[in-house]
Amino acid sequence: MNNLKTLTAAIAFATFSLGATSVMAQPEGAAPAQQQQAAPVSDGDLKKFVDASEDVAKIRDEFSQKLNNADDQEKAQQLQQEAQDKMLDAVQKSGLDAMKYNEIATQIQADPQLQQRAESLQ
């Protein structure tokens, strides 16, 4: 269960930072239709997602501490940007793009069976 909490926290952080542009780019009303007709997640993509999520969690943990110790707002913003860049790089190195990663993250949050499949791959 602790792994799921870590995974969910990583997803929330990464989804927020990586998904802002993809969410803004969708036409109005498109998101609900896409969620209802979400394509099944292959085992390969789910494994890539789990691997990326583990890397994203490590980056999040590393930068959370750095952000807590930041002296000023400018330094904090620089650290946030650096963390986002590293997270995006980790996702891309896993073989996924940010949009696919965010789609899987959204599906995992809504689908308990998919959550269980992801946990079994950890």
Secondary structure, 3 states (H helix, E strand, C coil): CHHHHHHHHHHHHHHHHHHHHHHHHCCCCHHHHHHHCCCCCCHHHHHHHHHHHHHHHHHHHHHHHHHHCCCCHHHHHHHHHHHHHHHHHHHHHCCCCHHHHHHHHHHHHHCHHHHHHHHHCC
